[in-house]
């Protein structure tokens, strides 16, 4: 805050030579002036107090370095996982259908957090919980038409029972796919068709599937379902119908606020222990998403 300007006295404020002004007139005029001065001083003090209280509530917060700035962001508050009945639909999955733990991920192939989950977390889940976990992949479109077309391509690959091979190829070439998506739909479609050829799919069937938008409805349905379950970003992960937020590492991590963010190992172990819906999983703070 800048300092207020200092006032300067005027020549006429007091008699020249520093002499006192005229004495108060007889009859109590001096007392009235004194009372008026006291009342005015009290009013000024009251106004100053009110202004100080207002300033306390509306002045910008000061950051750690003592600099003025915008109000500090609210700290994330741990929340109990939401419980909803999430359908596996007829979407691609691995693991036994009767596994005690079902993980459903609403994902998108232009989402960097989803790529991390696919390449860093999922392989460790598969390795450590074989036979105990079923994983289901469902679409949730965030990045518009390019992301929709990529998901359609994976559905076309699934029609030829090559979903997981195509899924892995997309994540392995994530940066290139994102670049093509930004170039234009024709360049993106050419890349997607090239992956189908590389993986030995029937290219005539795949290309027709992609060009005609055969699976657009399926992708849109997944996204609509995600919204109805309260998913607002990718990845949207559910474990036994309990929403655990966005990206999760396999092991526990610590966020910027010093809170422990339970990893998928902790979450899956809690789910395997059982319990009533809504009580099986640890309370979790917010996690990354895209």
C-alpha positions as CSV (number, residue, x, y, z in Angstrom):
1,X,0.0,0.0,0.0
2,X,1.3,3.5,-0.8
3,X,1.7,6.0,1.9
4,X,-0.9,8.8,2.1
5,X,0.3,12.3,1.1
6,X,1.3,14.6,4.0
7,X,-0.8,17.8,4.5
8,X,0.7,21.2,4.7
9,X,-0.5,24.0,7.1
10,X,-1.8,27.2,5.7
11,X,-0.7,30.6,6.7
12,X,-4.1,31.6,7.9
13,X,-4.5,28.6,10.3
14,X,-3.1,30.6,13.2
15,X,-2.2,34.2,14.0
16,X,1.1,35.4,12.9
17,X,3.8,35.3,15.5
18,X,2.4,32.2,17.1
19,X,0.0,34.0,19.3
20,X,-3.1,32.4,20.5
21,X,-6.4,33.3,18.9
22,X,-9.2,35.2,20.5
23,X,-10.5,33.8,23.8
24,X,-13.9,32.1,23.8
25,X,-16.8,34.4,24.3
26,X,-18.5,34.4,27.7
27,X,-21.6,32.4,28.2
28,X,-20.3,28.8,27.7
29,X,-19.3,29.0,24.1
30,X,-15.9,27.4,25.0
31,X,-17.7,24.4,26.5
32,X,-19.9,23.9,23.5
33,X,-16.8,23.9,21.3
34,X,-15.1,21.4,23.5
35,X,-18.1,19.0,23.4
36,X,-18.4,19.4,19.7
37,X,-14.7,18.6,19.3
38,X,-15.1,15.4,21.4
39,X,-18.1,14.3,19.4
40,X,-16.3,14.9,16.2
41,X,-13.2,12.9,17.4
42,X,-15.4,10.0,18.4
43,X,-17.1,9.9,15.0
44,X,-13.7,10.0,13.3
45,X,-12.4,7.2,15.4
46,X,-15.6,5.1,14.7
47,X,-15.2,5.7,11.0
48,X,-11.5,4.7,11.1
49,X,-12.5,1.5,13.0
50,X,-15.1,0.6,10.4
51,X,-12.6,1.2,7.5
52,X,-10.0,-1.0,9.3
53,X,-12.5,-3.9,9.6
54,X,-13.5,-3.5,5.9
55,X,-9.9,-3.5,4.9
56,X,-9.2,-6.6,6.9
57,X,-11.8,-8.6,4.9
58,X,-11.2,-7.1,1.4
59,X,-7.5,-6.4,1.3
60,X,-5.6,-9.0,-0.9
61,X,-3.8,-11.7,1.0
62,X,-0.1,-11.5,1.3
63,X,2.0,-14.4,-0.1
64,X,4.9,-16.2,1.7
65,X,7.3,-13.5,0.5
66,X,5.2,-10.7,1.9
67,X,4.2,-9.5,-1.5
68,X,0.6,-8.5,-2.2
69,X,-1.2,-10.8,-4.6
70,X,-4.4,-12.7,-5.4
71,X,-6.1,-14.6,-2.6
72,X,-4.4,-17.9,-2.0
73,X,-6.1,-21.0,-3.6
74,X,-8.1,-23.2,-1.4
75,X,-6.4,-26.3,-0.2
76,X,-7.8,-29.6,-1.5
77,X,-10.0,-31.3,1.1
78,X,-9.9,-35.1,1.3
79,X,-13.3,-36.5,0.2
80,X,-15.0,-39.8,0.6
81,X,-15.1,-41.7,-2.7
82,X,-18.5,-41.4,-4.4
83,X,-20.4,-44.6,-4.9
84,X,-22.4,-45.2,-8.2
85,X,-23.4,-48.2,-10.2
86,X,-21.1,-48.1,-13.1
87,X,-21.8,-50.3,-16.1
88,X,-19.0,-52.2,-17.8
89,X,-21.2,-52.0,-21.0
90,X,-19.7,-54.2,-23.7
91,X,-16.4,-52.4,-23.7
92,X,-12.9,-54.0,-23.9
93,X,-11.5,-55.5,-20.7
94,X,-8.9,-57.8,-19.4
95,X,-9.0,-60.0,-16.3
96,X,-11.7,-62.5,-15.2
97,X,-15.3,-61.3,-15.2
98,X,-15.8,-62.6,-11.7
99,X,-12.7,-60.9,-10.3
100,X,-13.3,-59.4,-6.8
101,X,-12.1,-56.0,-8.0
102,X,-13.3,-54.2,-11.1
103,X,-11.6,-51.1,-12.3
104,X,-13.4,-49.0,-14.9
105,X,-11.5,-46.2,-16.5
106,X,-13.1,-43.5,-18.6
107,X,-10.2,-42.3,-20.8
108,X,-9.2,-40.5,-23.9
109,X,-6.2,-41.0,-26.2
110,X,-5.3,-37.3,-26.3
111,X,-5.1,-37.1,-22.5
112,X,-1.5,-37.1,-21.1
113,X,-2.6,-38.2,-17.6
114,X,-4.3,-41.2,-19.3
115,X,-1.1,-42.0,-21.1
116,X,0.8,-42.1,-17.8
117,X,-1.9,-44.3,-16.2
118,X,-1.7,-46.7,-19.2
119,X,2.1,-46.9,-19.4
120,X,3.1,-46.6,-15.7
121,X,0.2,-47.9,-13.5
122,X,-1.8,-50.4,-15.5
123,X,1.2,-52.8,-16.2
124,X,1.9,-53.0,-12.5
125,X,-1.7,-53.7,-11.7
126,X,-1.8,-56.5,-14.2
127,X,1.5,-57.9,-12.9
128,X,0.6,-57.7,-9.2
129,X,-3.0,-58.6,-9.2
130,X,-3.4,-61.3,-11.9
131,X,-6.8,-63.0,-11.4
132,X,-7.9,-60.6,-8.8
133,X,-8.7,-57.5,-11.0
134,X,-10.8,-56.9,-14.0
135,X,-10.0,-53.7,-15.9
136,X,-12.5,-52.1,-18.3
137,X,-11.6,-49.3,-20.8
138,X,-14.4,-46.8,-21.7
139,X,-14.3,-43.6,-23.7
140,X,-14.8,-40.1,-22.4
141,X,-14.2,-37.4,-25.0
142,X,-12.6,-34.1,-23.8
143,X,-10.7,-32.9,-26.9
144,X,-13.5,-32.9,-29.4
145,X,-13.6,-34.3,-32.9
146,X,-10.0,-35.5,-33.1
147,X,-10.3,-37.5,-29.9
148,X,-13.6,-38.9,-31.1
149,X,-12.1,-40.1,-34.3
150,X,-9.2,-41.8,-32.5
151,X,-11.6,-43.6,-30.2
152,X,-13.7,-44.7,-33.2
153,X,-10.5,-46.2,-34.6
154,X,-10.0,-48.3,-31.5
155,X,-13.6,-49.5,-31.8
156,X,-12.9,-50.4,-35.4
157,X,-9.8,-52.4,-34.2
158,X,-12.0,-54.0,-31.5
159,X,-14.3,-55.2,-34.3
160,X,-11.4,-57.3,-35.5
161,X,-10.4,-58.3,-32.0
162,X,-7.3,-56.1,-32.0
163,X,-8.3,-53.5,-29.5
164,X,-5.4,-53.9,-27.0
165,X,-2.8,-54.0,-29.7
166,X,-4.2,-50.8,-31.2
167,X,-4.6,-49.3,-27.7
168,X,-0.9,-49.9,-27.0
169,X,0.2,-48.6,-30.3
170,X,-1.6,-45.3,-29.7
171,X,0.0,-44.8,-26.2
172,X,3.4,-45.7,-27.5
173,X,3.1,-43.0,-30.2
174,X,1.2,-40.5,-28.1
175,X,3.2,-37.4,-29.0
176,X,2.9,-38.2,-32.7
177,X,-0.8,-38.8,-32.5
178,X,-1.3,-35.5,-30.7
179,X,0.7,-33.7,-33.3
180,X,-1.3,-35.2,-36.1
181,X,-4.6,-34.4,-34.3
182,X,-3.5,-30.7,-34.3
183,X,-2.6,-30.9,-38.0
184,X,-6.0,-31.8,-39.3
185,X,-8.5,-34.6,-39.6
186,X,-7.2,-35.9,-42.9
187,X,-3.6,-36.3,-41.5
188,X,-5.0,-37.9,-38.4
189,X,-7.1,-40.4,-40.3
190,X,-4.1,-41.3,-42.4
191,X,-2.1,-42.0,-39.3
192,X,-4.8,-44.1,-37.7
193,X,-5.2,-46.2,-40.9
194,X,-1.4,-46.7,-41.0
195,X,-1.5,-48.2,-37.5
196,X,-4.2,-50.6,-38.6
197,X,-2.0,-51.7,-41.5
198,X,1.1,-52.1,-39.3
199,X,-0.9,-54.4,-36.9
200,X,-2.1,-56.6,-39.7
201,X,-5.8,-55.6,-39.6
202,X,-8.0,-56.0,-42.6
203,X,-7.4,-52.5,-43.9
204,X,-10.3,-52.3,-46.3
205,X,-12.7,-53.1,-43.5
206,X,-11.0,-50.9,-41.0
207,X,-10.8,-47.9,-43.4
208,X,-14.5,-48.2,-44.2
209,X,-15.4,-48.4,-40.6
210,X,-13.4,-45.3,-39.8
211,X,-14.6,-43.3,-42.8
212,X,-18.3,-44.0,-42.3
213,X,-18.3,-43.3,-38.6
214,X,-19.7,-46.7,-37.8
215,X,-18.7,-46.5,-34.1
216,X,-19.4,-42.9,-33.5
217,X,-22.6,-43.8,-31.5
218,X,-20.7,-46.2,-29.3
219,X,-18.1,-43.5,-28.4
220,X,-20.8,-40.9,-27.7
221,X,-22.7,-43.3,-25.5
222,X,-19.6,-44.0,-23.3
223,X,-19.1,-40.2,-22.9
224,X,-22.8,-39.7,-22.0
225,X,-22.5,-42.5,-19.4
226,X,-19.4,-40.9,-17.9
227,X,-21.2,-37.6,-17.5
228,X,-24.1,-39.4,-15.8
229,X,-21.7,-41.0,-13.3
230,X,-20.2,-37.6,-12.4
231,X,-17.0,-37.8,-14.4
232,X,-15.7,-34.3,-15.3
233,X,-12.2,-35.1,-16.6
234,X,-9.9,-37.8,-17.8
235,X,-9.0,-40.2,-16.5
236,X,-12.1,-41.0,-14.5
237,X,-11.4,-44.1,-12.5
238,X,-13.9,-46.3,-10.5
239,X,-12.9,-49.2,-8.3
240,X,-15.9,-51.4,-7.4
241,X,-18.2,-48.6,-8.2
242,X,-16.4,-46.1,-6.0
243,X,-14.9,-43.1,-7.8
244,X,-11.3,-42.4,-6.9
245,X,-10.7,-39.3,-9.1
246,X,-8.1,-38.8,-11.7
247,X,-4.6,-40.2,-12.3
248,X,-3.2,-42.6,-9.7
249,X,0.3,-43.9,-9.5
250,X,0.7,-47.5,-8.5
251,X,2.3,-46.6,-5.1
252,X,1.3,-43.8,-2.7
253,X,2.5,-40.3,-3.6
254,X,2.6,-37.0,-1.8
255,X,1.0,-33.9,-3.4
256,X,2.1,-30.3,-3.2
257,X,0.2,-29.7,0.0
258,X,2.0,-32.6,1.7
259,X,-1.0,-34.9,1.7
260,X,-0.6,-38.6,0.9
261,X,-2.4,-39.6,-2.3
262,X,-3.2,-43.3,-2.1
263,X,-1.9,-45.2,-5.1
264,X,-3.7,-48.0,-6.9
265,X,-2.0,-50.7,-4.7
266,X,-3.5,-49.1,-1.6
267,X,-6.9,-48.7,-3.2
268,X,-7.0,-52.2,-4.6
269,X,-5.9,-53.7,-1.3
270,X,-8.6,-51.8,0.5
271,X,-11.2,-53.0,-2.0
272,X,-10.0,-56.6,-1.6
273,X,-10.6,-56.4,2.1
274,X,-14.3,-55.8,1.4
275,X,-16.8,-53.7,3.3
276,X,-19.9,-51.8,2.6
277,X,-20.0,-49.6,-0.5
278,X,-18.5,-46.3,0.3
279,X,-16.4,-47.6,3.2
280,X,-13.9,-49.9,1.5
281,X,-11.6,-47.4,0.0
282,X,-9.3,-44.8,1.7
283,X,-10.4,-41.2,1.8
284,X,-8.4,-39.5,-1.0
285,X,-7.5,-35.9,-1.9
286,X,-7.9,-34.6,-5.4
287,X,-5.6,-36.0,-8.0
288,X,-4.4,-35.1,-11.5
289,X,-6.6,-35.2,-14.5
290,X,-7.0,-33.7,-17.9
